[in-house]
Amino acid sequence: QFLYFIDHKRPGVMRRILLGIVALLACAALVSASVTRPRTPSPGQIPTLADDIRTYLGWLNDHVGATVRVSEWAPSPFPPMQIPYIDQLLNATSRLNGTPTTAEERWDTAQRMTIITQMLGRATSVGDVPIPHATPEQPFLDDFPANHHFHTTVGGMEWYYVLNRFPIQEQGGARRKGEMSLIYIIQHGRAVSYEYWQKNLRNVTPGWEDDKANAMGMTCFRVDARFFSNENASAKVVERTVSVFGEAGAHWAAVDPDAIDFSKPGEPFHIRVGNYSMTAQSPDPHRRDIIPVDVSIHEPDLDVDFSLHKQPGLAADADSWFLNGAPLPGTLNGSGFADKAFYYNFPQLVLKAATVRVLNETWDVIGNGSTWIGHQMNADTLENPNGALHPIPYIDDDRGSSWLWQFVHTDDGMTAYTIAAFAKAGTALYADGFGYMVRMVNGYWHSMFAAGFIDAPVDKNVTVPAGANAGDPFVSTVGIAAKRSYLDSYYSEGESGNGTAVSGRGAAWSTAAKDPRTGEPERFSGDLNGAPTFRMATEVPADFEMNFGSGWGFLETIGGEPQLACNTRYMHYLRNSLPTNLTRIKRTGF
């Protein structure tokens, strides 16, 4: 109305001048309104994502490298974190796409952020909530069922490792019978520390209002199958092998909120990351145990649905898991803490399935299988639980070590044995180990702390990765032990501490084919390189002959490559366009 008045009552030059002034004022008002009005991004859209992460990295780099409780031995004043390769990480944030429009863009951004968090290491624990060690006075670690859920405010990475073995038969052709090993990993992590999200992003930056935007998820699987020419258990001849490694799946709710969904304490247990899911069959959110649980994996190279159940001999009120870690005072039972991580395992679960599709072939599952689940959460903070001393990141961290782990399930379903050790990269693997002997006693799992040595001489190594992947610039080639013996190992039988000897050997699955490089029987490589942590990792299915029984299990090696080599690979990822498939093996064997 005001413009109409000027147009008709003030003709000529004055009218044009006034119209110009009013138009400028109107435009200024509109611009001001558009600047001050907060923009609510659509789900999975954070336009400022690259800048947000760049600012976060700067905040971490300037953060003090230790807490006040380390003043007894750390220099004072405390130095800032001083993250190595901080400039390269800052440059890498420019490739983070906060408004992706395609699945490839979402995958690329999630993958790059995963690598950045891996390079940050324990620095991402700044501001995390510490978990106290369990004591009779403070039994935090017995907080079940809450501890089955992912912990969103504590520690760094958290994962479910699920290792399975079950009998199969071809549907067509020779209809050979065989067995299949399947390992899959569902991992949860955070993009930024919980403290930083609360103080600097939540209710400050559009798109970060919900902590779910902070959630990252990673998955991968490995299948190995072998078919026999006869059913004579004492003289099985391998006639065909199949090996498939599913590529690493990286997901970030900030750019793809539909890709990640997991329950919280007080809700029925459920985890879904990408095309992997685990769901408790019971809808009761207060039920102490999550078993039985349904599992689904629907990937291009693997399609399977199965359920996991307690061993029939367990009592109705028995936990289906046992706590790892150093024994609690006056007991032989684990505290749940092992090397700064909260850790417990489900032994000897019963697997039930109907069929499984691997690549383009479907096999029948012709009997119950056996499953081991490990649930582990890195509980690192810059201040260890209960204020204990803690190394300064990048200054006192132990780098370049490898982690050796193995477990065995006896065929009768009544016993499990696990032992692990650290060993320096590039050395003969004769390592001081620790673990548990687990036996069913009167319907309950009884865990007994075990210790001893693992002997894995370098001349028994297999090279990982094998075959065509050996020249892949995205893969590190490292030798791992294909056979391991257990020397001077024992476990405590009763609180008296009397040692009971453990001896035996675990040998990787082998085939009838000859490795053209060595002339020796080819062994399953167990390659898991690139997923989900981008560190050298292998999981080799193995047969065990132990003095407490025969059975099956896995031989695991993680790490083993020099830290510099690992960082070089990381930088290669961040500087270049990531391939859509980092490390896939599709080897149908013979």
N, C-alpha and C positions, 0 to 999 in steps of 0.2 A: 504493500500500500504506500509506503514511503517513497519507493522508486516511482510509482505511478504519479504521486503528487509532484515530485521534482520534474518529471518528464513533461507534465502538462502546465505547470505554473511557472517554471523557470526556463523558458526556451533559450536557444542560442548557445553562445560559448559557455556561459555560466552553467547551463544545464549539462553540457558535456563534461565540464570539469567536475561538477558535483557527482555526476554519474560515475566518473572514473574513480573518485575518492571512495564512494560507497562500495563500488565493486571491489576495490582493493581491500577495504575493511572486511567485506564479506568473505573474500578468499582467505584473508588472514585468520578469520574466525574458524573457517572450515579446516585450515591446516592445523591450527592450534588444537582443535577438537580431535583431529585424527592422530596427533602426536600424543596427547595426554590420555586418550581413551585406551585402556589396556586391551591388547589383542589376545583372544583366547584361541590358541592353535587347535587344529583338529587332532584327534588321537593319533599318536605316532608322529607328530610334527613339532619340532622344536627348531625354529629358524635360526636361533642363536647357538645351536649345539656346538659348532666348532669353536666359537669364542668362549663358551662356557667351559669347555674342557681345557682350552689353552689357559684360561685364568686359574683353573683348578691346579694344573701342573705347576704354574708359578707359585701358587700358595703352598703346595707340597714342598717345592724346592727351597723355599725360604723358611719352612718350618724347622724348629730345632730338631736335631738328630737323635735326641734321647730325652727321657723324662728326668725329673729332678732326683728320682731315687737312685740313679746310677752315678750320683756325684762322688761316690767313694772312689771310683776308678776312671771316670770319664774326664776329659779336659774341661775346664771351666774358664770362661763362659762357654756354654755348649755351642758347637758349630751348627750352622744350618744344614739341612739335609744334603744339599749339593748333589743332586741326582746326576750320575754320569749320563752322558749323551742327552742331556736335557734339551739342547738346541735341536737335535734331530727329532725328539719327541714333539717339541713345540711346532716344528715344521710339519710333522705328520698330521697334526690336528686339522690342517687346511683341507685334507681329503675326507673329513667326516661330513657326511651329508645329512643334515637335520630335517630335510623335507624330501625324502626319497619317494619316487613314483613307481619304481619297479622292484621286483623281488631281488634282482641282482644288485641294485643300489642298497637295499636294506642289508643284504648279506655282506657286501663289501664294507659298509660302515661298521657293522657289528664285528666283523673279522678284524678290522684295523684296531678297533678299540680293545678287543681282546688281547691283541699283541701288545698294545701300549700298557695295559694293566699287568701283563706278564713281565714286561721290562721294568716296571716300577717295583715289582716284588713286594717286600714287606712294608715299603713306604706307604702303600695303600691302606695300611692298618692305622694310620694316624687318626685318632679320635674314635676308634672302635670301642665297643663296650667289652671289658675283659670278663672272662668267665673264671670264677675261682675253682681251684681243684676241689674235688669232692672230699669231704671229711665226714666222720660220723656226726659232727655238729652241723655241717652244712652239706647235705646230700643233694646238691644241685643236679648232679649228673644222673640221678635217679628220677628226674622230672619227665617221666613218660606218661602219656604219649606225646607231650609237647616236643620232646627232643627228636622225634621222628620227622618233624616238619623242618623245612629249610629255615635257618636262622638269619634274619635279614639285617641285624644290627651288630653282629659279632663276627670277628675274624675276616678272612679273605674268601678263598674258594671253599666250596662245600660240594660234595658229590656223593652219588650212589654208584658204586661199582658192582655190577651184577655179572657173575660168571656161571655159565650153565653147560651141562653136558647131557645129551639124551640120545636114545637109539632111533635110527631112521631107516627107511627103506625106499628105494626108487619106485616110482609109480609105473614106469614103463621100461622097455628094454629088458635088461638082464634081471631087473628087480632085485639088485643086490642089497643086502643089509649092511648097515654101517653105523657110525656114530658121528655126531656133530657137536662141536664146541662153539659156543656163542658168548662173547663178552660184549656188554654195552655199558656206556657211561652216560649218566645225566648229571650235569654239573651246573651249579649256580654260583654267580659272583656278582660284584657290584662295580659300577662304572666309577663312582667316586665314594669317598669315605662317608660313613653315616653322619658324622659330625658336620662335615662340609655341606652335605645336602641339607641338613636341618638349618644351618646358620646362613648359608649363602645362596641356596637355590629354592628351597621350599618357600612358597608364598612370596617369592622375590622375582623369579623368572618364569614367564608363562611356559607351560608344558612340564614343569618339574613339581607341580603341586602334590602329586601322589608319588610315594617312594617307589612305586612299581616302575617308574621311568628309569630308576637306577638299576633295575634287575637285568642281569645278563645270563644267558644260558648257553651251554655248549653240549654237544652230543657226538658220539661216534659209535660204531660197532665193528666187530671183527668176527667173521665166520670161518671155521676150518672144518671140513668134513672128510672122512675117509670111508671107503666102501671096501668090503672084504670079498675075496673069491670063495670063501667057505665060512662056515659058522663054528668051526672048531676053536673054542676059546683059547686053547693052549698053543695053537699054531695059526693065528690069523695072518693071512697074506693080503696086504693092501693092493687092491686092483685099480682103484680110482681115487683121486683126491680133488677137492675143490677148496679154493681159498678166496675170500672176498673181504676187502676192507672198505667199509662205507666212509665216505669223506666226512671231514669235520663239519658239523653244523653249528654255526654261530648265530646267536639271536640276541637282540637288545630291545627291550620293551620301549625304549625311548623312540625307536624308529619303527617298531613292529610290535605293538602291545598285544596283539592276538596270538603271538608265537609263544608266549610264556604264561603259564597259569599254575600256581601252586597254593596249597591250603595253608592256613595259619592255625596256631593252637586254638582249640575250641571248635574246629571244623573237621569233618571226615578227611582222612589222609588222601591227598591227590597231588600228583606232580605231572605236568605236561610241558615239555620243551620241544618245539617243532613237531615232529611226527613220532615222538617217543612219549609214552605215558605210563604211569604206575598209579593204580587206584585201589584202595582198600575195599574189600567186598562188604565189610560191615559199615553201615551208615552211622554207627555210634561214635561221635567225636571224642568220647571219654574212655573208649576201650584202650587198654594199655598196650595191646599188640596190634600191629597193622596187618599181620598175616592172618588169613589168606589175602593175597593181593593179586590183582589182574594186571597184566603187562601187555602193551601193544607197541609194535614198531612197524610203521608203514612207510618204507623207503623204496625208491626205485629198484634197489638190488636186494632188498630183504623185506618180506611181509610175513609177520607172525603174530599170533595172539596166544598167550599162555597164562596159566595161573600158578601161583606158588603157595605151598601148604606146609604146615608143620609135619615133622616126622611123626608117624602114628604112635610111637612109644612115648611121646611127651605127654605129661599130665595136662589136664585142661587149663590149669592156672599157671602153667610154666611159661616163662618168657622164651621166645624163639630166638633170642640173641644172647650174646655175652659181651661184657665190657672188656676192651683191651687196655693196655697201659700198665704201668707199674702197680703192683698189688697195693691195696689199701692196708694201713697199719694193722697187723695182727690177723690178716687174712691172706688167702691165695687168690682172691677175686680182683679183677682189674678195677682201676679207678676211672677208666674211660679216657685217660690222657696218655698219649704216646707221642713223645717228641713234639710237644707244644701243639698237639692236635687232639680234638675230641674224636673218639674212634670206637666204634663197636661193630660187631659182625653177626650175621645170621648164618649159622652153619647148617649143612645137611637139610636144606629145604627140599621138598618134593615138587618137581615140575610136571605139569600136566598140559598137554597140547594135542591137537589133532593133525595138523599139517604145518609145513613151513615152506615158503617160496624163497629160493635163492637164485638170483639172476632171473632166468626165464623158465626155471624148472621147479616143480612142486614135489616135495617128498612127504611121505607119511611118517608120523611119529608113532612108533610101534610099542611104546612102553613109557613108564614114568622116567623122568630124568632127575638130575640132582643139581642143586643151585647153592652158591655161596654169595651172600650180599655183604658188602662193606659200606658203611655210612661213615664218612669222615668229614670233619670241619676243621680247617686251619683256624685255631683260636689265637693266633698271634696278635699282639698289640705291641706298641712301643714300650708298654709297661706290662711285663709278664703277669699272669694271675697271682694275686696276693702280693703284688708289689715286688716280686723277685727281680734280680738283676737281669738285664737283657742286652744283647749286642746292639750296637748302633748300625742301622742299615747301611750297606755299602762299605762300611769300615771294618766291622767285625763279623759280618756274615760269613758262614762257611760256604764256599763256592766250589763247584767242580766235582762234587761227590756224586756217586750213583747209589741208587736205592735198590737193594735186592729183596724180593719178597716171594714167598711161595706158600701155598696151602695144599693140603691133601685131604680128601674125603675117603674114608674106607668104604669098601663096597657094601658093607653091612648096614650103613647108615647110622652107626652108633658112635663114631669117633671122627674127630677132625684135628688136624695139627697145622699150626701156622708158625713160621719163623721168618724174621726179617733182619737186615743188617745194612749198614752204610759201608761203602768202599770207595776209595779214591779212584777217580777216572784214570784209565790207562794202566791199572795195576792188576796183578793176578788177584783174583777174587777169593781170598781166604779171609773171611770176615767174621768178627764176633757178632753173633746173632742173639735175638731175644724174641719171644713169642709165647704161644699157649698150646698146651695139650687140652683138648676139650672132649669130654666123654659124657654120655648120657648115664646118669646114676639115679636110679629110683624115679625115673620120669622127668628129671631136670638136667639141664646142661651144667656140668661141673667143670670149670676152667682152672687149670693149674699152670702157673707161670713156668716158662721154659727158657733155657739159655743154652748157648753152645756155639759151634763154629760151622760155617758154610764153606765148603770147598768147591770152587768152580774154576778149575784151571783154564788158562787162556787157550790151550790147545784143543779144548772141547767147544770152542766158540762157533756160532754161526754168524754170518754177516747179515746185518739188517740195515736197510731193506735189501731184498733179494731181487735178482733178475733185472727186468727192464728199468726198475726204479733207481738203480744204483747211480745213474748219472743225473738224477733230478736235482736241480739247484735248490729246490724247496725241501729237500730231505737230507738228513745227516746219516752217513753210513758208519755204523758202529758195530763192533763185535759184541755179542752177548753169549752168556754161558748156556749151552744146550743140555748140559748134564750138571747136576749138583749133588754132592754127597754131604752127609751131615755127620760131623766128627765131634766126638767129645760133647755131645749134646745130651741134655737131661731135663727132666721136669721134676718138680717137687711133689711127692706123693704124701699129702697130709701136711699139717702145719709144723711137723718136726723138721721139714726141710730136707728129708732124705732124698737123694737124687736117684731117679730112675732113668736109665740110659735110653737114648733114642739113636737109632742108626738106620741107614737105608740110602736110597738114591731116587731122584726124580729125573726122568729122561724125556726130552721133548719128543712129541710125535714124529715119527719118521715115515718116509714113503719108500717104495721099491725103486723109485727113480734115482739115477746117479747124478749128482751135481757135476756139470761139465768142468767146473773150475778145480774141483778137488778129487773127483772120482769117488767121493764118499756118498752114502745115501743122503738124499736131499731131506732137509728138515723144514717143518713149518716155521716161517720166519717170525710170526706173531707181530708183524709190523703194525704199530699204532702211531707212527711219526706224524706230527702235525696236529694231533687231536687228543684230548681237547685243550692241552696246555702248550702245544707247539714245542715241547721238549721231546727229546728222543725217548720213546716209550715202546716197550714190547710186552705182549702177553702171550706166552707160548703154552698151548695145551700139552700136558705131560702125563705119563704113566709113572706111578710110584710103587716101589717095593720097599716097605718099611718093616722094622721088626715088630710093629704092632698091627700090621695088616697091609694088604695091597689095596690100591685104589687109584683115583685120578685127581688131577688138580691143574694148577697153572704155575709157570715160572715167570716172574715179572722182573723186568729191569727198567728203571727210569733214571734218566740222566746219563752219565757216562761220557758225555762229550764236554770238552773244555768250555768254560763260560764264554770265552772270546768267540769260539765258533758258533755258539748258540746266539750270542748277540749279533754276530754278523748275519746270520740267517734272518733274525728279527728285522734288522735294518733293511735287508734285501726286500722283505715283504712290504715294509712301509714306504720304500722309495719307488716301488714299481706297482704296476697294475696287478692285483691279485688274480691268480687263475681261478676259474669257477670250481676247480677241483684240486685241492692241494696234493693229496697223496692217496690215490686209489689203486688197489691191487685187485685185478680180476684174473685169477689164475685158475683155470679149470683143471689143471693137472693132466692126467692121462686116464 
